[in-house]
Amino acid sequence: MTSSVEQRVRDLRLDRRALRAEQARVGWWRRLVRARMDLAVASATQPQPLGEGVAFQLPVPVGVDVPRPSELGEILAGVDPQAEVGRLDELRALDAQLARYEDGVRDALGAATERLIARLAADPLATTAWMREPLSRG
């Protein structure tokens, strides 16, 4: 097995590209899980309508633009509050699992970056050589 310093710059760049893409994917999934938790809480608590307590403090153009309670309520239509609240523990556990995975991906990306820097420091000519190499493993 080759040492990290001997690994080709191109391969290190490919590793970093793949890890950055994975980091973006796990971030997306965490946002979805958190949005689902927010939906569960909102379906159980039913937020107060907008604009009721501040109608006279708002400029008229802003006040007429407030969505009606029925329009906002449609967002939660068809959601079973009991079922959603019952899933909160499951969603929290999934978010925690995704957080651990995200930490691991971030650590792996950091390690790949360190290997790339070490490679370039050990062979400064590689800095210009990688510019001529295509970004593929084939």
C-alpha positions as CSV (number, residue, x, y, z in Angstrom):
1,M,0.0,0.0,0.0
2,T,1.3,3.4,-0.9
3,S,1.9,6.0,1.8
4,S,-0.4,9.1,1.9
5,V,2.5,11.2,0.6
6,E,3.0,9.0,-2.4
7,Q,-0.7,9.0,-3.3
8,R,-1.4,10.8,-6.5
9,V,-2.7,14.3,-6.2
10,R,-5.5,13.5,-8.6
11,D,-6.7,10.7,-6.5
12,L,-6.6,12.9,-3.4
13,R,-8.7,15.5,-5.2
14,L,-11.2,12.9,-6.3
15,D,-11.5,11.7,-2.7
16,R,-12.1,15.2,-1.5
17,R,-14.7,15.8,-4.3
18,A,-16.6,12.6,-3.3
19,L,-16.5,13.5,0.4
20,R,-17.7,17.1,-0.2
21,A,-20.6,15.7,-2.2
22,E,-21.4,13.2,0.6
23,Q,-21.2,16.0,3.2
24,A,-23.8,18.0,1.1
25,R,-26.1,14.9,0.9
26,V,-26.0,14.2,4.6
27,G,-26.7,17.9,5.3
28,W,-29.7,17.8,3.0
29,W,-31.1,14.7,4.8
30,R,-30.6,16.3,8.2
31,R,-32.6,19.4,7.0
32,L,-35.4,17.1,5.8
33,V,-35.5,15.2,9.2
34,R,-35.5,18.5,11.1
35,A,-38.3,19.8,8.9
36,R,-40.3,16.7,9.6
37,M,-39.8,17.3,13.3
38,D,-41.0,20.9,12.9
39,L,-44.0,19.6,11.1
40,A,-44.8,17.2,13.9
41,V,-44.6,19.9,16.5
42,A,-46.6,22.4,14.4
43,S,-49.4,19.8,13.7
44,A,-49.8,19.2,17.5
45,T,-49.5,22.8,18.6
46,Q,-51.2,24.7,15.8
47,P,-49.4,28.0,15.6
48,Q,-51.4,31.1,16.3
49,P,-52.7,33.0,13.2
50,L,-50.6,35.8,11.9
51,G,-51.4,39.5,12.1
52,E,-54.1,39.4,14.8
53,G,-52.2,41.2,17.5
54,V,-50.4,43.7,15.3
55,A,-53.0,44.7,12.7
56,F,-52.9,48.4,13.7
57,Q,-49.2,48.6,14.1
58,L,-48.5,47.4,10.5
59,P,-48.5,49.6,7.5
60,V,-51.6,48.9,5.4
61,P,-49.8,47.3,2.4
62,V,-48.2,44.9,4.8
63,G,-51.4,44.2,6.8
64,V,-53.4,43.3,3.7
65,D,-50.7,40.8,2.6
66,V,-51.0,38.6,5.7
67,P,-52.1,35.1,4.8
68,R,-55.5,34.1,6.1
69,P,-55.7,31.5,8.8
70,S,-57.4,29.0,6.5
71,E,-54.6,29.4,3.9
72,L,-52.0,28.7,6.6
73,G,-54.0,25.8,8.0
74,E,-54.0,24.0,4.7
75,I,-50.3,23.4,5.1
76,L,-51.1,21.0,7.9
77,A,-54.2,19.5,6.3
78,G,-54.1,15.7,6.2
79,V,-51.4,15.5,8.9
80,D,-52.4,13.3,11.9
81,P,-51.0,15.2,14.9
82,Q,-51.0,12.1,17.2
83,A,-49.0,10.1,14.6
84,E,-46.6,12.9,14.0
85,V,-45.9,13.5,17.6
86,G,-45.5,9.8,18.1
87,R,-42.6,9.8,15.6
88,L,-40.6,12.6,17.4
89,D,-38.4,10.1,19.3
90,E,-37.7,8.2,16.1
91,L,-36.9,11.4,14.2
92,R,-34.6,12.7,17.0
93,A,-32.8,9.3,16.9
94,L,-32.4,9.5,13.2
95,D,-31.1,13.1,13.4
96,A,-28.6,12.0,16.0
97,Q,-27.5,9.1,13.8
98,L,-27.1,11.5,10.8
99,A,-25.2,14.0,13.0
100,R,-22.7,11.2,13.9
101,Y,-22.3,10.2,10.3
102,E,-21.9,13.9,9.3
103,D,-19.1,14.3,11.9
104,G,-17.4,11.2,10.4
105,V,-17.7,12.5,6.9
106,R,-16.4,15.9,8.0
107,D,-13.4,14.2,9.7
108,A,-12.7,12.1,6.6
109,L,-12.8,15.2,4.5
110,G,-10.4,17.0,6.9
111,A,-8.0,14.0,6.7
112,A,-8.2,13.9,2.9
113,T,-7.3,17.6,2.8
114,E,-4.4,17.0,5.2
115,R,-3.1,14.2,2.9
116,L,-3.4,16.4,-0.1
117,I,-1.5,19.2,1.6
118,A,1.2,16.8,2.8
119,R,1.5,15.4,-0.7
120,L,1.9,18.9,-2.2
121,A,4.4,19.9,0.5
122,A,6.5,16.8,-0.1
123,D,6.5,17.4,-3.8
124,P,5.9,21.0,-4.8
125,L,6.2,20.1,-8.5
126,A,3.0,18.0,-8.0
127,T,1.2,21.3,-7.6
128,T,1.6,22.0,-11.3
129,A,1.5,18.4,-12.4
130,W,-2.1,17.8,-11.1
131,M,-3.3,20.6,-13.3
132,R,-2.5,18.4,-16.4
133,E,-4.1,15.3,-15.0
134,P,-7.8,14.6,-15.8
135,L,-10.1,14.1,-12.8
136,S,-10.9,10.4,-13.3
137,R,-9.6,7.2,-11.8
138,G,-9.3,5.5,-15.2
